[in-house]
Amino acid sequence: MSLIKNHPANRPNTYTSEGAHQQASAKAPLQTKNNSGLNRQLKYLIWLYVFLLLFDGAFRKWFLPGLSDVLLVSRVPVIALIYILAIPARAFTVNGFVAMAGFLSLVTLPLALLGHGSIPTAIYGLLANFYAIPLIFVIPKVLDYDETLQIGKALLIMVIPMTALISLQFYAPQSAWVNRSVGGVEGAGFTGALGRFRPPGTFSFISGVAQFYTLAFAFFLNEFINKRSLPLWFLLPTGAAFTMAIYGSISRLLALSIVMVFAFGVLGLVLNGRKLHNTIKVLIALIVFFAIASQFTYFADGMETFMARWEQAKGGEDGSTKEAVVDRTLDNIMAPFFIYQYDSIIGEGIGLGTNVGAKFATGSRAFLGGESEWGRVLVEMGPIIGITYIALRCALTAMLLIRAFWSLKKGNLLPWLLFASCLFLVLNGQWGQQTTLGFAILSAGFVLSTSIVSKPEETMNNYRARRP
């Protein structure tokens, strides 16, 4: 399957028959003698970003609870270092998205000082709304397809121990050490059902667990649809761990996100039209995963608790799945445009609608702009600038969709699956929550870094040949 040679996305790394890596354009990772050292450092920093995304919650809860507030923004200096090194390495891209983010930051910062008047709140608003957007476009300049797969492999290695951890949190009382919250206080879990709490894993909140498993599942599903780079003896228990985590997390967000990635995978097979035979293989794998997972008591207890919470979310027998899922999703998107009354056309000031910003401004954590992301944005920035920022998020989502779809039609399914994992995180995820922001930016960057490969199967073969 060949690509149109002049397409702007088809000038990345390619591999010769011997597996040699060649640079084809500026979109590919930088390999020249002068900047190879910078590029290596940038790769290390992206790995550090991933590590902190997965474990800064653990440090905030268990190991360095006294530094909880500082560790909340532990990735901020890492991103700064990435930007500093990316400029001389010619990996920093100034495109329309980055330019608009910069413009809005320059406009909203002084308006925030006129609004709530809190400098720390305004700075946090900048970090939440604009600061990390350029990283989306640095990642594909630093990582290529198989280097992104290496990070995906690391995420998959984490799935089994993460599932073991949340199972321990599932059964342990909220007073147990494993269920400490940020700052070392008791009670990390949110209420679930049947007297059990939703376990947060290594993260500060349950949302981190949902986002971790969803991103990892995109890489996992790609293993079954494309040629495997990981052994079957590893993938089978990992698939069972995914199955147990869906129920044991008691998280509807995780369950729905996994279902969406799977649905995108099936749709991708249909649209691509070349790999429909893999559908049977995936269905058989699902049966095997359930069979393995059903051997554990945790699976049965988790399923019972999850189904009880699902009924609660539906409102009992009179409720419906449509009301619990579709109507709630549409309400989060559309309601902010109709229910909020704006006291000021310039808004209350960026950062004020986040928990952290509210604490800076008022002394206590609260959702002053509501829990809906777009509601927060409109309250903070006002209707004009707020809608402009929402349009930026929509445009980012559309760009990722186009790149993923274009790659899918050329036989590369992975960007399509990664896009499914981050669609709503980029579109209207709560970026004021640092973990959600981190997964949104990382996943979006991965969509781009994997979409620049012309022949994914050839690259996968090369990756398998090079791995120890």
C-alpha positions in Angstrom: 0.0 0.0 0.0 1.7 3.2 -1.1 1.1 6.8 -0.2 0.9 9.9 -2.4 4.5 11.0 -2.3 3.8 14.7 -2.2 1.3 14.6 0.7 2.7 16.8 3.5 2.2 14.0 6.1 4.1 11.5 3.9 7.6 12.9 4.4 8.6 11.1 7.6 10.9 8.2 8.5 10.9 5.4 6.1 12.8 2.1 6.3 14.9 0.4 3.6 14.7 -3.4 3.3 17.7 -3.6 5.7 15.8 -1.6 8.3 18.0 1.5 8.0 16.3 4.7 9.3 16.3 7.6 6.9 15.2 11.2 7.3 12.8 12.4 4.7 11.6 15.7 6.0 11.4 18.2 8.9 8.3 16.3 10.2 10.5 13.3 11.0 12.6 13.1 14.2 15.8 15.1 13.8 18.8 13.0 13.0 21.5 15.4 11.8 24.9 15.4 13.5 24.4 18.9 15.0 21.1 18.2 16.7 21.2 14.5 17.4 22.2 15.2 21.0 19.3 17.6 21.5 16.9 15.1 19.9 18.1 12.4 22.3 17.6 14.7 25.3 14.1 15.6 24.0 13.2 11.9 23.8 14.4 11.5 27.5 12.3 14.4 28.5 9.2 13.0 26.8 9.7 9.7 28.6 10.1 11.7 31.9 6.8 13.5 31.0 5.1 10.1 30.7 6.6 8.8 33.9 5.4 11.9 35.9 2.0 11.6 34.3 1.7 8.0 35.6 3.3 8.4 39.0 3.1 12.0 40.2 -0.1 11.0 42.0 1.7 8.3 43.8 4.3 10.7 45.0 1.6 13.2 46.1 -0.2 10.5 48.1 2.4 8.1 49.5 6.0 9.1 49.2 6.2 12.9 49.3 2.8 14.0 50.6 4.3 17.2 52.0 5.1 18.3 48.5 1.7 17.5 47.1 1.0 21.1 45.9 4.4 21.4 44.2 4.1 18.0 42.5 0.7 18.9 41.1 2.6 21.0 38.4 5.7 18.7 38.2 5.3 18.4 34.4 5.4 22.2 33.9 9.2 22.5 34.1 9.6 19.4 32.0 7.5 21.0 29.3 9.6 24.2 29.6 12.8 22.2 29.1 11.3 20.5 26.0 10.4 23.9 24.5 13.9 25.3 25.3 15.6 22.4 23.6 13.1 22.1 20.8 13.8 25.6 19.5 17.5 25.0 18.6 16.7 21.5 17.5 14.1 22.9 15.1 11.4 20.8 16.6 9.2 23.6 17.9 6.4 24.3 15.5 4.6 27.6 15.3 1.4 26.9 13.4 -2.1 28.3 13.5 -3.0 26.3 16.7 0.1 27.4 18.6 -0.2 31.0 17.4 -3.9 31.2 18.5 -3.1 29.7 21.9 -0.3 32.3 22.3 -2.6 35.1 21.2 -5.4 34.1 23.6 -2.9 33.8 26.5 -1.8 37.3 25.9 -5.4 38.6 25.8 -6.8 36.6 28.7 -4.0 37.2 31.2 -4.5 41.0 31.7 -8.3 40.5 31.6 -8.0 38.0 34.4 -6.1 40.5 36.5 -9.0 43.0 35.8 -11.4 40.2 36.8 -10.5 38.2 39.9 -7.1 40.0 40.3 -5.3 36.9 41.5 -1.9 36.4 39.8 -1.4 32.8 40.9 -4.9 31.9 39.7 -4.3 33.6 36.3 -1.0 31.8 35.9 -2.6 28.5 36.6 -5.3 29.4 34.0 -2.5 29.9 31.5 -1.0 26.5 32.3 -4.4 24.8 32.0 -5.6 26.4 28.9 -2.7 27.2 26.6 0.7 26.3 27.9 0.9 22.6 26.8 -0.7 23.0 23.4 2.6 23.4 21.5 3.8 20.1 23.0 1.3 18.3 20.8 3.3 19.4 17.7 6.7 18.8 19.3 6.1 15.2 20.0 5.8 14.1 16.3 9.1 16.0 15.6 10.9 14.0 18.2 9.2 10.5 18.1 8.6 8.3 15.1 6.2 5.4 14.8 8.2 2.7 16.5 9.5 5.0 19.2 5.9 5.8 20.1 5.2 2.1 20.1 7.9 1.7 22.7 6.0 4.1 25.0 2.9 2.1 24.2 4.6 -1.1 25.2 5.7 0.5 28.5 2.0 1.5 29.1 0.9 -2.1 28.4 3.6 -3.4 30.9 1.9 -1.2 33.5 -1.6 -2.7 33.0 -1.2 -5.8 35.1 0.4 -4.2 38.1 -2.0 -1.3 37.9 -4.9 -3.7 37.9 -3.4 -5.5 40.9 -3.1 -2.1 42.7 -6.7 -1.1 42.0 -7.9 -4.5 43.2 -6.1 -4.0 46.5 -7.6 -0.5 46.8 -11.0 -2.0 45.9 -11.0 -4.3 48.9 -9.0 -2.2 51.4 -10.8 0.2 53.7 -10.5 3.9 53.0 -8.3 4.2 56.2 -5.7 1.9 54.6 -2.3 3.3 53.5 -3.0 2.3 49.9 -6.1 4.4 49.9 -4.6 7.6 51.0 -5.4 10.8 49.1 -3.2 13.6 48.0 -1.3 15.1 50.9 -1.4 11.8 52.7 -4.9 12.2 54.1 -7.3 9.2 54.3 -9.9 8.4 51.7 -8.6 8.6 48.1 -11.6 6.8 46.5 -14.8 8.3 45.3 -18.1 6.6 46.3 -19.0 3.8 44.0 -21.7 1.3 44.9 -22.5 -1.4 47.5 -20.3 0.4 50.0 -17.2 0.3 47.8 -15.2 3.2 46.4 -13.7 3.8 43.0 -10.0 3.1 43.2 -7.6 5.8 41.8 -4.6 3.5 41.3 -1.4 5.6 41.2 -3.3 8.7 40.2 -4.9 11.4 42.4 -8.5 10.6 41.1 -10.4 7.9 39.4 -10.3 9.9 36.1 -6.6 9.1 35.8 -7.3 5.4 35.9 -9.9 5.7 33.2 -7.6 7.7 30.9 -4.6 5.5 31.5 -6.4 2.3 30.6 -8.1 3.9 27.6 -4.8 5.1 26.1 -3.1 1.7 26.8 -6.1 -0.1 25.2 -5.6 1.7 21.9 -2.0 0.3 21.7 -3.4 -3.1 22.9 -6.1 -3.4 20.3 -3.5 -2.4 17.6 -1.5 -5.4 18.6 -4.3 -7.8 17.7 -5.2 -6.0 14.4 -1.7 -5.5 13.1 1.2 -7.9 13.3 2.0 -8.4 16.9 5.2 -7.0 18.4 4.5 -8.5 21.8 4.3 -12.2 22.7 0.9 -13.9 23.2 1.8 -15.1 26.7 2.0 -11.4 27.7 -1.1 -10.2 25.8 -3.5 -12.8 27.1 -3.1 -11.9 30.8 -3.0 -8.2 29.9 -6.3 -8.5 28.1 -7.8 -10.3 31.2 -6.4 -7.4 33.3 -8.2 -4.9 31.1 -11.4 -6.8 31.6 -11.1 -6.9 35.3 -10.2 -3.3 35.5 -13.3 -2.2 33.6 -15.5 -3.7 36.3 -13.3 -3.3 39.3 -12.7 0.4 38.8 -16.4 0.9 39.1 -15.9 3.7 36.5 -18.5 4.2 33.8 -16.1 6.6 32.1 -13.5 3.8 31.8 -16.1 1.3 30.5 -17.5 3.7 27.9 -14.1 4.9 26.8 -12.9 1.3 26.2 -16.1 0.6 24.3 -15.6 3.7 22.1 -12.0 2.7 21.3 -13.2 -0.8 20.4 -16.0 0.6 18.3 -13.6 2.8 16.5 -11.4 -0.2 15.9 -14.3 -2.1 14.3 -15.3 0.9 12.2 -11.6 1.3 11.2 -11.6 -2.3 9.9 -14.8 -1.6 7.9 -13.5 1.7 6.4 -10.1 0.3 5.6 -11.7 -2.7 3.9 -8.6 -4.9 4.1 -8.5 -6.4 7.6 -12.0 -7.6 8.2 -10.7 -11.1 8.9 -9.1 -9.8 12.1 -12.6 -9.1 13.5 -13.0 -12.8 14.3 -9.6 -12.9 15.9 -10.5 -10.0 18.2 -13.8 -11.5 19.1 -12.1 -14.8 20.0 -9.6 -12.9 22.1 -12.4 -11.2 24.0 -13.9 -14.6 24.9 -10.5 -15.7 26.1 -10.0 -12.5 28.2 -13.4 -13.0 29.9 -12.7 -16.7 30.5 -9.3 -15.8 32.2 -10.8 -12.9 34.2 -13.7 -14.9 35.4 -11.3 -17.2 37.4 -10.7 -14.3 39.8 -13.0 -13.3 42.7 -12.2 -9.7 42.0 -13.8 -9.9 38.6 -17.1 -11.2 40.0 -17.1 -8.7 42.9 -16.2 -5.9 40.5 -18.9 -6.8 38.0 -21.6 -6.9 40.8 -20.5 -3.4 42.1 -20.2 -1.9 38.6 -23.7 -3.1 37.6 -25.1 -1.7 40.8 -23.5 1.7 40.1 -24.7 1.6 36.5 -28.3 1.1 37.7 -27.9 4.0 40.1 -26.6 6.2 37.2 -29.7 5.2 35.2 -31.9 6.2 38.0 -33.2 2.7 38.7 -35.5 0.7 36.5 -37.3 3.8 35.2 -34.1 5.2 33.8 -32.4 4.3 30.5 -28.9 3.9 29.2 -29.6 6.7 26.7 -30.4 9.1 29.6 -27.3 8.0 31.5 -24.9 8.3 28.6 -26.0 10.1 25.5 -28.2 12.8 27.2 -25.5 13.5 29.9 -22.8 13.8 27.2 -24.9 16.2 25.1 -25.8 18.2 28.2 -22.1 18.7 29.1 -21.5 20.0 25.6 -24.6 22.1 25.0 -25.8 23.3 28.4 -23.1 25.9 29.0 -24.4 27.9 26.0 -27.9 28.1 27.4 -27.9 28.1 31.2 -25.1 30.5 32.2 -25.8 34.2 32.9 -22.7 36.2 32.2 -22.1 39.2 34.4 -19.2 40.4 32.3 -18.5 40.1 28.6 -14.8 39.5 29.4 -15.5 36.8 31.9 -14.4 36.3 35.5 -10.8 35.6 34.6 -8.9 32.5 33.5 -8.1 29.9 36.2 -11.0 30.8 38.5 -13.1 27.9 37.4 -10.5 25.3 38.2 -10.2 23.7 41.7 -6.6 25.0 42.1 -7.4 28.5 40.8 -10.4 28.7 43.1 -8.2 27.8 46.1 -5.7 30.5 45.2 -8.5 33.1 44.8 -10.9 32.1 47.6 -9.0 29.8 49.9 -11.1 26.7 49.2 -11.4 24.3 46.3 -14.6 24.5 44.3 -16.0 24.4 40.7 -16.9 28.0 40.5 -17.6 27.7 36.8 -19.4 24.3 37.0 -17.9 20.9 36.3 -18.5 21.2 32.6 -15.3 22.2 30.8 -17.0 24.5 28.3 -19.0 26.0 31.1 -15.8 26.7 32.9 -14.3 28.3 29.8 -17.3 30.5 29.2 -17.4 31.7 32.8 -13.7 32.4 32.9 -13.3 34.1 29.5 -16.8 35.4 28.7 -18.9 34.5 25.7 -16.7 36.0 22.9 -13.2 34.9 23.9 -14.6 31.7 25.5 -16.3 30.6 22.2 -13.1 31.5 20.4 -11.1 29.1 22.7 -13.8 26.4 22.3 -13.4 26.8 18.5 -9.7 26.2 19.0 -10.3 23.0 20.8 -12.8 21.9 18.2 -10.3 22.7 15.4 -7.6 20.7 17.2 -10.0 17.7 17.4 -10.9 18.1 13.7 -7.3 18.2 12.7 -6.5 15.0 14.6 -9.5 13.3 13.1 -8.4 14.2 9.6 -4.9 13.0 10.2 -6.1 9.8 11.8 -8.6 9.1 9.1 -6.1 9.8 6.3 -3.7 7.3 8.0 -6.4 4.8 8.3 -7.2 4.9 4.6 -3.6 4.2 3.9 -3.5 1.1 6.1 -2.3 2.6 9.4 -4.9 1.9 12.1 -3.0 3.0 15.2 -3.6 6.8 14.9 -7.3 6.1 14.5 -7.4 4.1 17.7 -5.3 6.8 19.5 -7.7 9.4 18.3 -10.6 7.5 19.8 -8.8 7.4 23.1 -8.4 11.2 23.3 -11.4 12.6 21.3 -13.3 13.9 24.2 -10.2 14.7 26.2 -9.1 17.2 23.5 -12.6 18.4 22.7 -14.0 19.1 26.1 -11.9 17.3 28.7 -11.4 19.1 32.0 -7.9 20.6 31.3 -8.0 22.4 34.7 -7.3 18.9 36.1 -3.6 18.3 35.4 -3.9 14.5 34.7 -6.7 15.0 32.2 -4.6 17.7 30.5 -1.6 15.5 30.5 -3.3 12.6 28.8 -5.1 14.9 26.3 -1.8 16.4 25.2 0.2 13.2 25.2 -2.5 11.2 23.2 -2.9 14.0 20.7 0.8 14.1 20.1 0.8 10.3 19.7 -1.9 10.6 17.0 0.5 12.8 15.0 3.7 10.9 15.7 2.2 7.6 14.5 0.4 9.0 11.5 3.6 10.0 9.7 4.5 6.4 8.9 3.8 5.3 5.3 3.9 1.6 5.9 3.0 0.6 9.4 3.3 -3.1 8.9 6.8 -2.6 7.5 7.7 -0.4 10.4 6.3 -2.9 12.8 8.5 -5.7 11.3 11.5 -3.4 11.7 10.6 -2.7 15.3 10.2 -6.4 16.1 13.6 -7.1 14.4 15.3 -4.5 16.5 13.8 -5.3 19.9 15.9 -7.5 22.2 
